[in-house]
């Protein structure tokens, strides 16, 4: 079992329509396939809700069901 961790930082000019400023993603490599487990980034929700441009909100989500299925399924 390989328990190594690789960190890769990529700079993009535009993180996309959903996230502002910065976005992050976590991947796992299983059987040679790269699988996206989690992502997150800064959003402008609080700035719009309370009209305070100083507010910043960092959100993230994790595919917990996917992690469970990967842990409990036989490796191909």
Chimera marker file (.cmm) of the C-alpha trace (Angstrom):
<marker_set name="trace">
<marker id="1" x="0.000" y="0.000" z="0.000" r="1" g="1" b="0" radius="0.5"/>
<marker id="2" x="1.391" y="3.364" z="-1.051" r="1" g="1" b="0" radius="0.5"/>
<marker id="3" x="0.631" y="6.100" z="1.485" r="1" g="1" b="0" radius="0.5"/>
<marker id="4" x="2.544" y="8.892" z="-0.197" r="1" g="1" b="0" radius="0.5"/>
<marker id="5" x="1.156" y="12.406" z="-0.533" r="1" g="1" b="0" radius="0.5"/>
<marker id="6" x="1.892" y="14.710" z="-3.423" r="1" g="1" b="0" radius="0.5"/>
<marker id="7" x="1.106" y="18.420" z="-3.301" r="1" g="1" b="0" radius="0.5"/>
<marker id="8" x="0.806" y="20.286" z="-6.551" r="1" g="1" b="0" radius="0.5"/>
<marker id="9" x="0.050" y="24.002" z="-6.824" r="1" g="1" b="0" radius="0.5"/>
<marker id="10" x="-1.189" y="25.380" z="-10.108" r="1" g="1" b="0" radius="0.5"/>
<marker id="11" x="-1.816" y="29.011" z="-10.816" r="1" g="1" b="0" radius="0.5"/>
<marker id="12" x="-4.845" y="29.840" z="-12.924" r="1" g="1" b="0" radius="0.5"/>
<marker id="13" x="-5.927" y="33.291" z="-13.996" r="1" g="1" b="0" radius="0.5"/>
<marker id="14" x="-9.638" y="32.509" z="-13.533" r="1" g="1" b="0" radius="0.5"/>
<marker id="15" x="-10.736" y="29.958" z="-10.887" r="1" g="1" b="0" radius="0.5"/>
<marker id="16" x="-14.161" y="29.698" z="-12.551" r="1" g="1" b="0" radius="0.5"/>
<marker id="17" x="-17.620" y="31.158" z="-12.236" r="1" g="1" b="0" radius="0.5"/>
<marker id="18" x="-18.431" y="29.628" z="-8.845" r="1" g="1" b="0" radius="0.5"/>
<marker id="19" x="-15.332" y="30.404" z="-6.787" r="1" g="1" b="0" radius="0.5"/>
<marker id="20" x="-13.670" y="33.772" z="-6.376" r="1" g="1" b="0" radius="0.5"/>
<marker id="21" x="-9.914" y="34.405" z="-6.050" r="1" g="1" b="0" radius="0.5"/>
<marker id="22" x="-8.795" y="30.850" z="-5.202" r="1" g="1" b="0" radius="0.5"/>
<marker id="23" x="-9.979" y="27.267" z="-5.515" r="1" g="1" b="0" radius="0.5"/>
<marker id="24" x="-8.540" y="24.000" z="-4.193" r="1" g="1" b="0" radius="0.5"/>
<marker id="25" x="-9.114" y="20.352" z="-5.030" r="1" g="1" b="0" radius="0.5"/>
<marker id="26" x="-8.125" y="17.065" z="-3.406" r="1" g="1" b="0" radius="0.5"/>
<marker id="27" x="-7.582" y="13.969" z="-5.512" r="1" g="1" b="0" radius="0.5"/>
<marker id="28" x="-6.788" y="10.351" z="-4.761" r="1" g="1" b="0" radius="0.5"/>
<marker id="29" x="-5.143" y="8.024" z="-7.247" r="1" g="1" b="0" radius="0.5"/>
<marker id="30" x="-6.667" y="4.561" z="-7.187" r="1" g="1" b="0" radius="0.5"/>
<marker id="31" x="-5.660" y="1.871" z="-9.642" r="1" g="1" b="0" radius="0.5"/>
<marker id="32" x="-3.933" y="4.518" z="-11.725" r="1" g="1" b="0" radius="0.5"/>
<marker id="33" x="-7.077" y="6.655" z="-11.985" r="1" g="1" b="0" radius="0.5"/>
<marker id="34" x="-7.210" y="10.158" z="-10.518" r="1" g="1" b="0" radius="0.5"/>
<marker id="35" x="-10.473" y="10.717" z="-8.576" r="1" g="1" b="0" radius="0.5"/>
<marker id="36" x="-11.629" y="14.127" z="-7.293" r="1" g="1" b="0" radius="0.5"/>
<marker id="37" x="-12.666" y="13.714" z="-3.639" r="1" g="1" b="0" radius="0.5"/>
<marker id="38" x="-13.069" y="17.300" z="-2.512" r="1" g="1" b="0" radius="0.5"/>
<marker id="39" x="-12.943" y="20.892" z="-3.607" r="1" g="1" b="0" radius="0.5"/>
<marker id="40" x="-13.510" y="24.332" z="-2.204" r="1" g="1" b="0" radius="0.5"/>
<marker id="41" x="-12.670" y="27.973" z="-2.472" r="1" g="1" b="0" radius="0.5"/>
<marker id="42" x="-13.729" y="31.507" z="-1.713" r="1" g="1" b="0" radius="0.5"/>
<marker id="43" x="-17.276" y="32.635" z="-2.524" r="1" g="1" b="0" radius="0.5"/>
<marker id="44" x="-18.941" y="36.043" z="-2.348" r="1" g="1" b="0" radius="0.5"/>
<marker id="45" x="-22.143" y="34.947" z="-0.560" r="1" g="1" b="0" radius="0.5"/>
<marker id="46" x="-21.510" y="36.898" z="2.653" r="1" g="1" b="0" radius="0.5"/>
<marker id="47" x="-20.522" y="40.006" z="0.715" r="1" g="1" b="0" radius="0.5"/>
<marker id="48" x="-23.873" y="39.920" z="-1.095" r="1" g="1" b="0" radius="0.5"/>
<marker id="49" x="-25.938" y="39.079" z="2.007" r="1" g="1" b="0" radius="0.5"/>
<marker id="50" x="-24.606" y="41.744" z="4.355" r="1" g="1" b="0" radius="0.5"/>
<marker id="51" x="-23.222" y="44.331" z="1.909" r="1" g="1" b="0" radius="0.5"/>
<marker id="52" x="-19.773" y="44.183" z="3.500" r="1" g="1" b="0" radius="0.5"/>
<marker id="53" x="-17.013" y="43.871" z="0.930" r="1" g="1" b="0" radius="0.5"/>
<marker id="54" x="-14.501" y="42.987" z="3.674" r="1" g="1" b="0" radius="0.5"/>
<marker id="55" x="-16.220" y="39.667" z="4.451" r="1" g="1" b="0" radius="0.5"/>
<marker id="56" x="-14.658" y="36.492" z="3.029" r="1" g="1" b="0" radius="0.5"/>
<marker id="57" x="-16.125" y="32.998" z="3.080" r="1" g="1" b="0" radius="0.5"/>
<marker id="58" x="-14.133" y="29.852" z="2.369" r="1" g="1" b="0" radius="0.5"/>
<marker id="59" x="-16.250" y="26.764" z="1.685" r="1" g="1" b="0" radius="0.5"/>
<marker id="60" x="-15.477" y="23.157" z="0.856" r="1" g="1" b="0" radius="0.5"/>
<marker id="61" x="-17.201" y="19.862" z="0.234" r="1" g="1" b="0" radius="0.5"/>
<marker id="62" x="-16.102" y="16.244" z="0.470" r="1" g="1" b="0" radius="0.5"/>
<marker id="63" x="-17.477" y="13.189" z="-1.317" r="1" g="1" b="0" radius="0.5"/>
<marker id="64" x="-17.936" y="11.140" z="1.845" r="1" g="1" b="0" radius="0.5"/>
<marker id="65" x="-20.115" y="8.546" z="0.129" r="1" g="1" b="0" radius="0.5"/>
<marker id="66" x="-17.442" y="8.078" z="-2.533" r="1" g="1" b="0" radius="0.5"/>
<marker id="67" x="-14.764" y="7.641" z="0.141" r="1" g="1" b="0" radius="0.5"/>
<marker id="68" x="-16.928" y="5.020" z="1.895" r="1" g="1" b="0" radius="0.5"/>
<marker id="69" x="-17.527" y="3.126" z="-1.352" r="1" g="1" b="0" radius="0.5"/>
<marker id="70" x="-13.823" y="3.182" z="-2.214" r="1" g="1" b="0" radius="0.5"/>
<marker id="71" x="-12.924" y="1.897" z="1.254" r="1" g="1" b="0" radius="0.5"/>
<marker id="72" x="-15.475" y="-0.927" z="1.217" r="1" g="1" b="0" radius="0.5"/>
<marker id="73" x="-15.210" y="-2.111" z="-2.380" r="1" g="1" b="0" radius="0.5"/>
<marker id="74" x="-12.615" y="-4.582" z="-3.619" r="1" g="1" b="0" radius="0.5"/>
<marker id="75" x="-9.835" y="-3.001" z="-5.624" r="1" g="1" b="0" radius="0.5"/>
<marker id="76" x="-9.992" y="-3.839" z="-9.302" r="1" g="1" b="0" radius="0.5"/>
<link id1="1" id2="2" r="1" g="1" b="0" radius="0.2"/>
<link id1="2" id2="3" r="1" g="1" b="0" radius="0.2"/>
<link id1="3" id2="4" r="1" g="1" b="0" radius="0.2"/>
<link id1="4" id2="5" r="1" g="1" b="0" radius="0.2"/>
<link id1="5" id2="6" r="1" g="1" b="0" radius="0.2"/>
<link id1="6" id2="7" r="1" g="1" b="0" radius="0.2"/>
<link id1="7" id2="8" r="1" g="1" b="0" radius="0.2"/>
<link id1="8" id2="9" r="1" g="1" b="0" radius="0.2"/>
<link id1="9" id2="10" r="1" g="1" b="0" radius="0.2"/>
<link id1="10" id2="11" r="1" g="1" b="0" radius="0.2"/>
<link id1="11" id2="12" r="1" g="1" b="0" radius="0.2"/>
<link id1="12" id2="13" r="1" g="1" b="0" radius="0.2"/>
<link id1="13" id2="14" r="1" g="1" b="0" radius="0.2"/>
<link id1="14" id2="15" r="1" g="1" b="0" radius="0.2"/>
<link id1="15" id2="16" r="1" g="1" b="0" radius="0.2"/>
<link id1="16" id2="17" r="1" g="1" b="0" radius="0.2"/>
<link id1="17" id2="18" r="1" g="1" b="0" radius="0.2"/>
<link id1="18" id2="19" r="1" g="1" b="0" radius="0.2"/>
<link id1="19" id2="20" r="1" g="1" b="0" radius="0.2"/>
<link id1="20" id2="21" r="1" g="1" b="0" radius="0.2"/>
<link id1="21" id2="22" r="1" g="1" b="0" radius="0.2"/>
<link id1="22" id2="23" r="1" g="1" b="0" radius="0.2"/>
<link id1="23" id2="24" r="1" g="1" b="0" radius="0.2"/>
<link id1="24" id2="25" r="1" g="1" b="0" radius="0.2"/>
<link id1="25" id2="26" r="1" g="1" b="0" radius="0.2"/>
<link id1="26" id2="27" r="1" g="1" b="0" radius="0.2"/>
<link id1="27" id2="28" r="1" g="1" b="0" radius="0.2"/>
<link id1="28" id2="29" r="1" g="1" b="0" radius="0.2"/>
<link id1="29" id2="30" r="1" g="1" b="0" radius="0.2"/>
<link id1="30" id2="31" r="1" g="1" b="0" radius="0.2"/>
<link id1="31" id2="32" r="1" g="1" b="0" radius="0.2"/>
<link id1="32" id2="33" r="1" g="1" b="0" radius="0.2"/>
<link id1="33" id2="34" r="1" g="1" b="0" radius="0.2"/>
<link id1="34" id2="35" r="1" g="1" b="0" radius="0.2"/>
<link id1="35" id2="36" r="1" g="1" b="0" radius="0.2"/>
<link id1="36" id2="37" r="1" g="1" b="0" radius="0.2"/>
<link id1="37" id2="38" r="1" g="1" b="0" radius="0.2"/>
<link id1="38" id2="39" r="1" g="1" b="0" radius="0.2"/>
<link id1="39" id2="40" r="1" g="1" b="0" radius="0.2"/>
<link id1="40" id2="41" r="1" g="1" b="0" radius="0.2"/>
<link id1="41" id2="42" r="1" g="1" b="0" radius="0.2"/>
<link id1="42" id2="43" r="1" g="1" b="0" radius="0.2"/>
<link id1="43" id2="44" r="1" g="1" b="0" radius="0.2"/>
<link id1="44" id2="45" r="1" g="1" b="0" radius="0.2"/>
<link id1="45" id2="46" r="1" g="1" b="0" radius="0.2"/>
<link id1="46" id2="47" r="1" g="1" b="0" radius="0.2"/>
<link id1="47" id2="48" r="1" g="1" b="0" radius="0.2"/>
<link id1="48" id2="49" r="1" g="1" b="0" radius="0.2"/>
<link id1="49" id2="50" r="1" g="1" b="0" radius="0.2"/>
<link id1="50" id2="51" r="1" g="1" b="0" radius="0.2"/>
<link id1="51" id2="52" r="1" g="1" b="0" radius="0.2"/>
<link id1="52" id2="53" r="1" g="1" b="0" radius="0.2"/>
<link id1="53" id2="54" r="1" g="1" b="0" radius="0.2"/>
<link id1="54" id2="55" r="1" g="1" b="0" radius="0.2"/>
<link id1="55" id2="56" r="1" g="1" b="0" radius="0.2"/>
<link id1="56" id2="57" r="1" g="1" b="0" radius="0.2"/>
<link id1="57" id2="58" r="1" g="1" b="0" radius="0.2"/>
<link id1="58" id2="59" r="1" g="1" b="0" radius="0.2"/>
<link id1="59" id2="60" r="1" g="1" b="0" radius="0.2"/>
<link id1="60" id2="61" r="1" g="1" b="0" radius="0.2"/>
<link id1="61" id2="62" r="1" g="1" b="0" radius="0.2"/>
<link id1="62" id2="63" r="1" g="1" b="0" radius="0.2"/>
<link id1="63" id2="64" r="1" g="1" b="0" radius="0.2"/>
<link id1="64" id2="65" r="1" g="1" b="0" radius="0.2"/>
<link id1="65" id2="66" r="1" g="1" b="0" radius="0.2"/>
<link id1="66" id2="67" r="1" g="1" b="0" radius="0.2"/>
<link id1="67" id2="68" r="1" g="1" b="0" radius="0.2"/>
<link id1="68" id2="69" r="1" g="1" b="0" radius="0.2"/>
<link id1="69" id2="70" r="1" g="1" b="0" radius="0.2"/>
<link id1="70" id2="71" r="1" g="1" b="0" radius="0.2"/>
<link id1="71" id2="72" r="1" g="1" b="0" radius="0.2"/>
<link id1="72" id2="73" r="1" g="1" b="0" radius="0.2"/>
<link id1="73" id2="74" r="1" g="1" b="0" radius="0.2"/>
<link id1="74" id2="75" r="1" g="1" b="0" radius="0.2"/>
<link id1="75" id2="76" r="1" g="1" b="0" radius="0.2"/>
</marker_set>
